[in-house]
Amino acid sequence: MLWEGEIQRSRVSTVFGVVPNHVTKDFKEYEAAFPQSLTFEPRRRFYVPGPAFKPRFASEDPHEYLALQLASSQTRSSAVIPLVGGLLPIQGLPTPVRRVKRQGLSLVVQAIRSATAVEATYYSMTATEPTKRKFWPHSLIHTGEWWHVRAFDGRSGEFRNFALQRIEQAKSVSESSPQSSESDTEWHTESVLEVVPHPALNAHQKKVVAREFGMSADGGESVWRVKIRNCLVGYFAAHYGLDLPNAKPPKYVLSLRNKDDVKQRFLPPAAD
């Protein structure tokens, strides 16, 4: 209703898989709870927003709606489609099959909740062959493209990020972690990144970039201040090309004003 401006009983019935009479009852209950929120147009047999309409169960944020549409178009999941009321014509760029193993993900999630370990074969980019690893996960991470798990690594004795798609033959281990997640300093401390339009852009281009990234004026320059966990600084910088020494427009339109303060946290050439 918020984004499409109308809603039809038959469509709700189809999307949610319920009988039309049930939908009619739901509409009446909604109207009773929120008077003047819906107006029925008999000729078109549609409901349209009434004079008092406002979203009650969702936000007015366009990003929420677009994120749901993207998830629906990528997965075609029956669990997501009802949230967007059906599919719009959407085409995204092809993405590789992540090959995250269902069992591996399930065991990681269970280990996070129980504060126990996972033992698995791991395909690290810093090794010459798959290795056995035991780790104690405490959080999931999405880096803009990949899913990782933040965990205490039994082999290195440090907290590391493990890519979920590189975990194979996982099994649960009922052992408490040698280190509490509270001691993961890089997780619990943060940096502020000062992202600005690339200096090679002209004045108009800088205004366009500032507008797109929601930057604020600061000393004559537009700045996007990003507060982020220290263990994610490298992923953020890599995602936007902020760690590249020769990044230039038009491909790269951002620059990191305080690079010297955070460059020690950039990702190495090959990371786990």
N, C-alpha and C positions, 0 to 999 in steps of 0.2 A: 504493500500500500504506500509506504513512504517513498519508494523509489520509482515504482511503476504507475502510481496514481490511481490504481483501481484493483479490485479483486473480485473474482467470480466464485460462486459456491461450487460449481462443478470442477473448477481447477483445483481448489483446495481438497475436494473429495479425491481427485485423482492422485495428487501429489502425496497426500498422507495416507491414502488407501483406506478411507473411512466412508461410510454411507452418507449420502447427501443430507438425510434427516439429522444426522449427528452434527454436521457442519452448521445447519440452520440453528440448532440448539446452541452451538458455540458462539455464533454471531449474536444471538439474543443475549447471552450471558455477557459478552463483551460490551454490547450497547448498554446493558443495565449497569455495568461497572463503570463505564466511561461514557456518559450521556453526550450526545451530539458529536461523537467521534466518527460515526459512519452515516453516510447518506445512501439510500438505495435508489437506483435509477431503474424503474420498471421496464422501460423500453429496451434498454441494453441488458437488463438483468445483471447489473454490476453494482458492487458497492464502491463508492468513491469517498475520499476524506470529507468528513463533516466539518463544521465551523470550529469545533473544539478538538480536532484531531491533533495528536502528537504521539510520537513513538513511546510505547509503554514497556516493551520487552526487548528493545534493541536501541542502540545509540543512533545519533544522526551523523555519525562519522562515515564519509564515503569510503574510507579505507576498509572499514569493517565489511561493508557490502561487497566491495571488489575482491577482498581476500576470500570471502565465502564463495563468490562466483568462480574465482580461480581454482580453489580447492575442489569445487564441484566439477569443473570442466576437466581437471587433471585426473581425478580419481573415479568420476562417475559413480560415486558411492551413494547408496540409498540412505546412508546416515546423514549426508550433507545436503542432498537435493531439497528436502523439506525446509531447510533453513533459508534457502533463497527462492523457494516457490517455483522451481523449475529452472531450466537452463536457457541462458541467452546465447546467441552466437558469439563464441569467444575462441580465439586462437592464440596460444602462447608458443614460445620457442620450444622446440623439442628438448627434452632433458634425458640424460642417460638413466637407465634402470639402476637404481641405487644398490640393489641386491642386499638390503638389510634383511638379515635372517629373522623370521618371526620368533623362533625360539630364543635367539640371542637377545633380541630386544625385550622379550618377555622376562628373561632372567635378569637383565640389567635393571629393568623397572622394579622387579621384586627385590633385587639386592639393594636398590636405593631405599625402598620402604623398610627393609629389615636391617639395614646397616651391616650387610654381610658381603661376601666376596663372589666374584665370577672368575672362573678359570677358562681360558679360551686360547685358540690359535689365532695369532694376530699377524696381519700382513702390513708390517711397518715399512714406510719409505726409507727409513734409516738403516734397515737390515738387508742382508743379502738373501734371506730365505724366511719363510714363516717361522714364528717363534711362539713358544708357550708363554703365556703371561697370566699372572693372577693380579686382579685389581679390585679395589673397593670403591664402587661408584657412589657419588652423592648428588649429582645433578646432570640433567640433559642440557645440551647446548645446540642452538641452531646458528650457523655462521652466515646465513644469507643464501647458502647453497647446499651445505652438507650438515648432517646431524652428527654430533659428537657426544661422548659422555665424559664428564669430569670425574676423575677417580684417583685414588692413591695407588700408585704402581708399586707392586711388591718387588720388582726387579731393580728399579732405580732408587727406590726409597723416596720418591718425590710424587707430588700431585701432577698428573698429566691429563691431556685431552686425547681420547681415543675415538677414532672415526668408527661409527657404528657399522658401516658397510665393510670394514676390514676385520670384523670379528666373526670367527667361524668356530664351529664345534664347541660352543659354550656349555658350561655346566655350572651349577650353583655350588658354592662352598660355604658351609656354615661356620665361618670364622669372623670374629670381630676385627675391625681394621686396626693396624698398629698405630694409626694416626687418626684422630678425630677430624671430621670435616671442618671443625672450627679452627684447626691449625693450618688450613689451606690459605695462606696469606695472600697469594695472588688472586684468589677468588673473593676474598673479603675486603680487599683494598681496591681503590678505583683511581683512575686518571681522568683528567678532563682534556679532550682533544679539541683544538681550535681549528676547525675546518673553514677554509675561505675559498672564494673563487680563484681559479688559477690566474697567476699574474700575467700570463700571456694573452688573456682574453681582453677584448675592448670593453669600454664602459657599459655599453648596452648589453653585451653578453654576460658581464658580471652581474648586472641587475636581473637578467633572466635566471641565472644560476641561483642567486640569492633568493629569488622568489620561489623557485622550485624546491629548494632545500629548507625553506623557512628560516633563513638567516636573520640575525638582528644586527643593527648598526652598532659599531664599536670603534671609536676613534677614527672615523672616516672610512672604515672598512666593514664589510658585511661578514659576520661570523656565525657559524653553526657550532655551538659548544656541545660536545657529546661527552656525557659522563658514562664511563664504561668500566667494567671489571678489568683489572690489569691483565688477567690471563686471556682476554679477548681482544686486546689492543691490536695484536698482530693480524688477527682475522679481519678486523674492521679495516685496517690500513690496506690489506691486500684486496679486500672486496671493492674498494674505491680507487685502487691504484695509488694510494698515498705513500707507499713504501718504494715506489719505482723511481730511480734516480733521473730518468729521462722522460718521465710522463709529461705529455704535452697535449693541448687541444688539437683537433676536435675530439679525439677519443677520450681524453681525460680532462675534466673541467674543474677539478678540485685540487686544492693544495693544503698541506698541513702547516699552519703557521708556527706551531711549537714542536716541530719535528725533532729537534735536538733533545727535547725533554723526554721523549717517549720512544725514540728509535731503538733503544736497547731491547724493547719488547716486540719488535717486528719479527715475523716468522723467519727462521733460517731457510736456505734454499730447499732443503728437504725436511719436512716436519712429519711427526707421527700422524 
